[in-house]
């Protein structure tokens, strides 16, 4: 007869008790005494069942009648100690079988209970076991706490040495590596304020960051990301000062003892990061990229954050630009980074800030600059990118506040996307830079990829148009309406006989508003241009170009929101007019 073992974890102080005896009365006593004590009690009246139970679920304490089965139960004493070295075994024996009890002690039994056991004897034996186990647990805990404290003190000493550094990014990387060691987790992400006093957070350093980790975000977005990625959030707090958050994760969760170490280190890390940030601010005048005359990315982020705050408070505009070198397929850039930096700095104002992001990319901050000024800067830079130019192979994209975004992350993403679009522009792909207006029109109309719609789906990519002229005029009117919503707009159109694009611009209701400029170029008597319709719109928040030929009232051409394409049309129409239409 046996009682099955109860499932589930055993709580602290609760013993797993195994009793093996042939007397049913003794087994009932075990059930009563240990059941009322809240322990897990398993009883068996045959030796084979007891052996199997001990094998499947080793007990904390076992009571064995060593006289069972002609003293074969002595083997159970040895078996319990073999499967659970920390288990304590008490031998049950009648007075006439004390020699068997003596053998049990030699086999590892803790003690002997002579005669039919009483409840007090059983509780006393269990109490001694409980006390010894509690003492062992306390000693192990104290040893573990001591080891954790010793490790924590070592980490604190390492953090203290970081406070002397002036490079905030360097400190961030060191902090991330330290917390990886302290936590034992492979994923560590450090999010700090994007600039002084900002609510926006920036991913400053990381190890094995998930691909979905945001580069910039607010705290709510960060908490949502951490939950989705299964990462534990450790706030960086020192008193009332907050310095951001650490995110930790991996294949397992943080152990409780290590969590205490991590939380203790977080306060020290906060102080270290604050000191490093203060030193970085104090030495900001020397925060230049070591290989070029540009500033560091950290300095750029801080200044850009301040510019955003200023623009929000005072309703001002500013622009950001991404300047990329070379191709995305790993080809070496055609120019050196130092030459790019020197050339760009010679072309921009003293108040503009150029920062190096990595080996192939720069960011340019243009304070107090709207879309027109940013596009003018872009044209000047890209004008140096032709054959033999100082900026060969360079692409550039701009974004303006608040048209393209109200936070740094959105602005940088938009500028980066436009730089990539500039690099992949049809102007570069078909090498249209040196072609006349008639030649580039035919080159585009005969391009198979454009005609068959094989190019990627994007507003910057040309799309073929085969429409009656009256529908094209409606399309131009809609484009003008969209452009003038952002403020200043400049339009350049080819002049032809009859109801063409120039006539649509003249008839546009908003053409007399402040900030609207229009230029018309007569192409009727130019070789190869008699039937060409061309239009370029440059607005605060983008550009639009439309080009094609008209045959019996039907337009055959293409259009795209490609600034490089619009620039080329303006340049070619200006050459036909003999004037410079845009800076």
Number of C-alpha atoms within 10 A of each C-alpha: 11 14 11 11 15 11 7 6 7 12 8 10 13 15 22 21 24 25 24 28 22 17 13 13 11 19 19 11 15 25 20 13 17 21 13 9 13 12 18 19 24 25 26 23 20 16 20 12 15 24 19 11 19 20 15 10 13 23 25 22 24 28 24 29 27 27 20 19 12 8 15 13 25 23 14 24 28 18 17 27 20 15 15 16 13 14 21 22 30 25 26 27 23 16 12 9 15 19 11 20 27 15 15 27 19 12 17 18 24 18 17 19 21 16 13 12 15 14 14 10 12 17 15 12 20 21 14 11 19 18 12 12 18 14 12 12 13 12 12 12 13 12 12 13 16 12 12 17 15 12 14 19 14 12 21 19 12 14 22 15 11 21 21 13 17 20 20 23 18 14 24 24 16 17 26 23 18 19 25 20 11 18 21 17 17 17 21 24 28 24 26 24 23 26 20 15 10 15 14 20 23 21 21 21 21 23 16 11 19 11 6 9 15 17 12 21 22 15 15 9 13 19 17 11 16 17 12 10 16 16 20 18 16 16 17 24 18 15 9 5 12 16 19 22 24 23 23 27 23 16 9 10 15 18 11 9 13 16 15 17 21 21 15 14 21 22 19 20 29 23 22 23 23 18 19 23 21 16 17 20 18 11 12 16 10 11 19 17 16 10 11 17 19 26 24 24 20 21 22 22 19 16 18 24 21 17 22 22 17 14 18 14 9 8 11 17 20 22 30 28 27 29 28 27 25 18 17 12 6 7 9 12 18 14 17 16 23 14 14 24 21 15 15 20 17 10 11 16 11 8 10 15 20 28 25 27 19 13 12 17 19 23 28 24 23 25 21 15 19 23 27 20 17 24 28 12 21 20 18 15 21 20 13 17 17 14 9 8 12 21 25 20 20 25 26 29 26 30 29 28 26 19 16 19 15 15 17 21 15 15 23 22 17 21 23 24 17 23 21 19 21 23 23 15 21 20 19 14 9 12 12 18 15 11 13 18 25 18 14 21 23 15 15 22 19 12 12 12 14 19 18 10 13 10 13 10 10 12 13 23 20 26 21 21 19 15 15 15 19 15 13 19 19 13 13 21 18 12 15 24 14 13 22 21 12 14 16 19 25 22 24 27 28 24 22 22 12 8 13 21 26 27 17 19 22 13 11 15 12 13 18 11 12 10 11 15 15 16 18 21 19 17 23 15 10 13 9 15 20 17 19 24 23 29 24 28 27 27 23 22 25 22 24 25 29 26 27 23 20 18 12 8 13 16 22 19 26 21 22 21 21 25 25 25 28 25 20 21 26 27 20 20 26 18 15 15 15 10 10 12 18 13 11
